[in-house]
Amino acid sequence: MKTIPHFIGGRKTEGTSLRRSDVFNPATGEIQAQVILGDTTDLEAAVSAAKAAFPEWAETPALTRSRILFRVRDLVEKNADKLAALISSEHGKTIPDAKGEVTRGMEVIEFATAAPEILKGEYTEQVSRGIDAWTIRQPLGIAAGITPFNFPVMVPLWMAPMAIATGNCFIIKPSERDPSSSVMLAEIFKEAGLPDGVLQ
């Protein structure tokens, strides 16, 4: 039986939890895999990895972050058929519908690549008598997203690229019904050059 692991600190891991949940093939109703359900220790490991990666990632220039996201976008496009097949096999969408979901996710990656422009601050002189105003955009830390089963690729790609582009670390908690695509996305981000711990 195939086991779907966590992705923490740049690698797949089974973590510490002994709990599992069946992942069904919606076309046949058969169990096709088991996903490991995380426990408190697994969550703490993900947060610790993100905390360790955050200071350096926050100091990484927006242009460098953007270039990684360009590579992520190219790899998502290259692997669109595989991602669509995963969506279809665990969620039940038709392949064309699943490919459409991947395309919608890529649109946000493309937007996030504009980080060097989007993150520019602003300066306004004399907003009031003797008062000038500055806008400075800075990373906040670790963000997390709990994604629904109905869009297992699109929704993570609506969240993670923006958090990562702005210098934050990100933790995805996918649905236990169709988790494989989130693991594949994490592998794609790593292949694109994202430092370990920035995405769990």
Disulfide bonds with the S-S distance in Angstrom:
none
